[in-house]
Amino acid sequence: MAIRTRNKRDVSFNFSSMSDLVFLLLIFFVLTSTLIAPNAIKLLLPASDSKTMANPQVVQVYISPDNEYYLDGNDSPVSLDELNLNLSNVLEGHEDASVVVRSDKSVAVQYVVNVIDLVNNINDERGTTHKVILATRPK
């Protein structure tokens, strides 16, 4: 005589809770990835084949298409005198740091030369060997 149970066991797995979890994770990562802006100032860098890396990189100077200077981490433009003071403060305590200049390709060369002159003046005053590197995009 066969004994039968009244309650049948359901061996299937319900994926609805799993899909909810996946969608919540997807929404979380999409929202957090759009908040990260590595380059807050939109620049069209000049193209180059060279691959020189700044080591150690201390500060970045941005020159916008409107010929305005921005210091690393600052959203408001600074004048050339303020840039000189801020660069001097940031480079203090470093002997051979690198200053990366990220300039739009439509900017006149004189604005880039102004930043190079500021770093050279700091080098002359303190006897340091800071380098200036012009950032480019690959061809």
VMD Tcl script that draws the C-alpha trace (Angstrom):
set ca {
  {0.00 0.00 0.00}
  {1.46 3.34 -1.07}
  {1.43 6.21 1.40}
  {0.81 9.58 -0.20}
  {1.38 12.96 1.36}
  {-1.22 15.64 1.10}
  {1.23 18.50 0.57}
  {3.14 18.39 -2.68}
  {6.64 19.82 -2.65}
  {7.33 22.54 -5.18}
  {10.93 22.24 -6.37}
  {10.89 25.33 -8.63}
  {12.73 28.54 -7.72}
  {11.05 31.94 -7.85}
  {13.31 34.42 -9.67}
  {11.21 37.54 -9.07}
  {13.09 38.59 -5.95}
  {16.42 37.99 -7.70}
  {15.44 40.16 -10.66}
  {14.37 42.97 -8.28}
  {17.78 42.84 -6.64}
  {19.58 42.94 -9.99}
  {17.57 45.96 -11.14}
  {18.25 47.80 -7.88}
  {21.98 47.18 -8.24}
  {21.87 48.31 -11.86}
  {20.13 51.55 -10.92}
  {22.64 52.15 -8.11}
  {25.67 51.73 -10.38}
  {24.19 53.85 -13.16}
  {23.46 56.70 -10.77}
  {26.85 56.61 -9.05}
  {28.80 56.37 -12.31}
  {27.14 59.50 -13.72}
  {28.10 61.49 -10.62}
  {31.81 60.91 -11.22}
  {33.27 63.56 -13.52}
  {37.02 63.03 -14.03}
  {37.35 66.17 -16.15}
  {34.80 68.71 -15.07}
  {35.98 71.20 -17.69}
  {35.25 70.01 -21.21}
  {38.37 70.41 -23.33}
  {39.34 69.18 -26.76}
  {42.99 68.31 -26.20}
  {45.48 68.40 -29.07}
  {46.41 65.04 -30.58}
  {49.85 63.47 -30.21}
  {51.64 60.13 -30.51}
  {53.96 60.67 -27.54}
  {53.35 58.78 -24.31}
  {55.06 60.62 -21.46}
  {53.64 60.06 -18.01}
  {53.84 62.61 -15.22}
  {55.59 61.12 -12.23}
  {54.88 62.32 -9.54}
  {51.95 64.41 -10.65}
  {51.05 67.10 -8.13}
  {48.71 69.57 -9.78}
  {46.78 70.07 -13.01}
  {46.08 73.41 -14.64}
  {43.19 73.65 -17.10}
  {42.92 76.33 -19.76}
  {39.39 76.57 -21.16}
  {38.47 77.62 -24.71}
  {37.52 81.00 -23.19}
  {41.19 81.45 -22.13}
  {40.41 81.06 -18.44}
  {42.69 79.26 -16.01}
  {41.36 76.61 -13.63}
  {43.41 74.93 -10.93}
  {42.97 71.27 -10.10}
  {39.74 70.72 -8.14}
  {38.52 74.31 -8.55}
  {35.37 75.01 -10.58}
  {35.80 78.77 -10.71}
  {38.34 80.47 -12.98}
  {41.39 82.12 -11.45}
  {43.48 85.02 -12.69}
  {47.13 84.62 -13.60}
  {48.22 86.20 -10.28}
  {45.97 83.86 -8.29}
  {47.28 80.93 -10.31}
  {50.85 81.96 -9.46}
  {50.03 82.12 -5.75}
  {48.14 78.81 -5.75}
  {50.83 77.00 -7.75}
  {53.46 78.33 -5.38}
  {51.49 77.01 -2.39}
  {50.83 73.61 -3.94}
  {54.41 73.07 -5.09}
  {55.87 74.08 -1.74}
  {57.61 71.12 -0.16}
  {58.12 69.30 -3.47}
  {61.48 69.24 -5.21}
  {60.72 67.72 -8.63}
  {56.95 67.57 -9.07}
  {55.09 67.75 -12.36}
  {52.50 70.32 -13.38}
  {50.17 68.97 -16.07}
  {48.66 71.60 -18.36}
  {45.38 70.55 -19.96}
  {44.66 73.14 -22.61}
  {41.99 73.19 -25.27}
  {43.52 72.98 -28.74}
  {41.90 76.29 -29.74}
  {43.74 78.21 -26.99}
  {46.58 80.46 -28.10}
  {50.05 79.20 -27.21}
  {50.73 82.30 -25.11}
  {48.35 81.08 -22.39}
  {50.27 77.80 -22.13}
  {53.57 79.71 -22.09}
  {52.23 81.84 -19.21}
  {51.83 78.69 -17.08}
  {55.29 77.45 -18.09}
  {56.77 80.83 -17.11}
  {55.04 80.67 -13.70}
  {56.54 77.25 -12.99}
  {59.98 78.37 -14.22}
  {59.84 81.42 -11.94}
  {58.99 79.17 -8.98}
  {61.94 76.93 -9.96}
  {64.29 79.93 -10.10}
  {63.13 81.31 -6.74}
  {63.35 78.03 -4.83}
  {66.04 76.14 -6.73}
  {63.63 73.29 -7.57}
  {63.21 71.27 -10.76}
  {59.47 71.16 -11.35}
  {58.41 69.97 -14.81}
  {55.56 71.14 -17.02}
  {53.78 68.55 -19.14}
  {51.25 69.37 -21.82}
  {48.42 66.83 -21.81}
  {47.34 65.45 -25.19}
  {44.91 62.89 -26.48}
  {46.00 59.89 -28.55}
  {45.64 60.13 -32.34}
}
mol new
graphics top color blue
foreach p $ca { graphics top sphere $p radius 0.5 }
foreach p [lrange $ca 0 end-1] q [lrange $ca 1 end] { graphics top cylinder $p $q radius 0.2 }
display resetview
